[in-house]
Amino acid sequence: MRDNGPPFTAIEAHLKGNPGHGFGLLFDQALRPQGFGKTRSWRVYVGLRLNLLRRGKRRWSERTREPLEIPMQANHTWSADSMSDALWSGRRFRTFNVDDDFNYQSLRIEIDTSLPSQRVIRVLDELVELRGAPRRLRLDNGPEFISAALKQWALRHGVELLHIQPGKPTQNAYIEGFNRTFRTEVLDRYVFTTLAEVRRMTEDWQHRYNHDRPHRPLGGLSPVRYAMASSTTSISR
């Protein structure tokens, strides 16, 4: 392992563009490729007191993870969920998040002050037009997800709606994990004054999440790279 000097510059440069990354992602994406050893990198990381940054509330501490079926191809199962937050003024806004379970790709993050079932359906229609309809769509039991209009949409497109049991978010673990990352790295990290700011920051983060962020279940590949690899060869996880 070559000696490139103290990795301060590499750490600073990486965290400037990826402020929510912990040591694992920082080391895999920025330090290891430059030849820095893990032990030395950790000492510098601790010396900068980055390990003491406030962490968000652990939402899974008393829950048992329930194993989910792993789709063998893209567009087999999508997971969707909604989140809420507020601007600096106190004005509330919501997000509607859709992911592909196969490669953890974020397909859409819709942001507005209100996202009723008709808006949800419009977003899904736009995704279907771009990608085709999934076989399954996993959702919780929010009012926008159990509407008659959404059921009719599913019938038209031949999509099976998988509603999780009330009080069991672990049954929607893929999107729950994504939500936790999105909240930690975007919603809880920045103060937003307008919806335009939320959308702009989210779009930038979503692109980096899909194209650059490695996922251990995907063999250390990003969602987009995993999808590209799976289209040219038979891979499994």
N, C-alpha and C positions, 0 to 999 in steps of 0.2 A: 504494500500500500504506500503510495507516494505521499510525501509531506507537502501540502499546499499552504502551510501556514495556518494561523487561527481562522476558523470558519465564520468569523463575525460578519464579514461582508456577504457571504452566501446566505446566512441566516436572515440578515436584514433585508436583502433583496427579495428573498422568497416570501417572507412574512408581509412585506409591503403589498404584494399582490394577492396573498392568500392569508389574511390575518386570522382566520379561524382554524388554521391547521395546527395540530399538535405535533409532538416530537416525531411520531411515527411517519406521518406524511412528509414532514420537513426533511427527515433523514433520507427517506426513499426517493424523493423527487429532486432534492437540491444538494444534499451533502454526500451521499454515497456515490452518485455519478461523478463528483469532483475528486473522489479519492479519499475523503475524510473517514476516519474510523468511527465506529459507533460509540465506543467508550469516551473518546476524546470529545466527540460532538456533544454527548450528553453532559459532560462536565461544563462545556461552554454554555450550553442551553440552561443548565441550572445556575451557572454564574451570572447569567443575564436575568435570572429570576423568572424566566418564562414559564417554568413549571408551577409557579404560584399564582398565575392569572386566575381570576374568578371563573369557576366553571358553572354552567347552568344546572338547574335541578335535575337529578337523575329520575327519569320518568319510568324506569323499568325495575327499580330496586326490589319491589315485592311482587313482581309478576313473573310467571313462567312463560318462557318463549314456546310457542307452539309451532312445530315444523310445518312448513308450507310446501306444496308441490313446486318443484323447480321446472319451469317450462323448458322444453327442448328446442324451442325456436322463437324468434321474435314475433310479436303480434299475436301470441297465443293468449296471454293474460295481461291485462292492464290493472293497475291498482290506482284508486283515486281517493282523495280526501280533501277536506277544507281546513283552513287555519284562519286565525284572526289576530289582528294587532292594531296599533294606533299610531297616527302621526303625532308630531310634537304638540299640535294644537289639541289633541285628545280625540280628534275625529277618527272613528273606527274604520278599518278596511278588512277585507277578507281575501284569501287566496284560494284558488281551486287548482290542486296539483294532480297531475296524471303521470304515472311512470309505467314503463314496460318491465314486468317482472323478470324477463329473460336476461337482460343485461343492465338492469337498474337505470336505464336511460330516462332522464326527465323529458317527457314529451311536451308538457305544457305547464306553465304557472300563470294562471289568469288572475289578475288583480283588479279589484274595484271595491266600492263601498258596499255593494250588494251583489250577490251572486245567486239568484233564485234558480229554480229548476230549468226554466227556459234558457237562461244564460248558460247553464251547465250543458244543456243539450246542444246549444249552438257551438260551444267549444268542442264537444265530442264529434259533431258533424264535420267540423273543420279538420280534426285529426283523422277521421275516417276518409275524408277526401284526399288527404295527403298520404296516408299509410294503409288504408283499408281497415276494415272492422276487425277487432279482436274476437276471439272465440268467447272469452270471459272478461268480465269487468268486476273487480272486487271493490266493495264500498262499505261504509258504515251505514247507520240508520238515521242520518240527518234528514230533515224534511225535504231538502232538495234532491235527495238520493232515493226516496221511497215514493215519489210522486207517480201518479198514473201516467203522466206525460213521459217520464223516463222509461217506464215499463213499455209503453208503446214504441218508443224509440228502439229499445232493445229487440222487440219483436220484429220490427221492420228490418233490422240489420242482422238478425240471427245471433244476437249476443246474449249469453247467459249471465244474468246478474247474480253475483255472489255477495249477499249481505251478511256481514259478520254478526255474531251474537252480541246483543247489547252488553256493554261493560267489558268486552274482551278485545281491546285494540290489538293485542298480540296476534289475532287472527288476520290482521292486515299489516303484518310486521314489515313488509318491504317498504310501503309508503310511510309507515310510522318512523322507520329509520331515516328515510329521506327528509321527512318533516323536521326531525330533531337536528339534522345537519343544517338544513336551510335556516332554521330558527337561530341556531348557534352562530352561524357564519354570516348571516345577513340581518335578519329581523332584530335579534338582540344585540347586534354589534354596532349598528348605526342608528342615528337619530334622523328621521325623515320628516321633512316639512310639507312635501307634496306627493301625490300619487305618482307623478312623473318620475320623481327621484326613486321611489320604490321600484317602479318598473325598470328604469334604466340600470340600477344596481343589480336587480334580480336577473335581468337578461345577460349582463356581463358574467355574473356568477354562474348562471346556468350553463353558459357556453364552456366555461372552464371546468365545471363539474362533469359535463358530458365528454369533453375532448381530452382533458388532462388528468383528472383525478383517478388514481389507481384504486382498484377494489380487490381486496384479498380473495373473495370468492370467485373473482373473474381472473385469477392467476396474475394479479397485479396490473391488469390492463384497465384502461378507462372504458366506460360504456360503449363509446363509438368504436374504439379499436377492437373491443371484444366482438362487437357485431360484425365488423369487417373480417376478422379472423374466422368467425363461425361461418361466414358465407363462402369461404374458400377452402375450408377444411373441416373435418369432423372433430369438434372439441367438446369436452364434457367437464362438469364440475360437481 
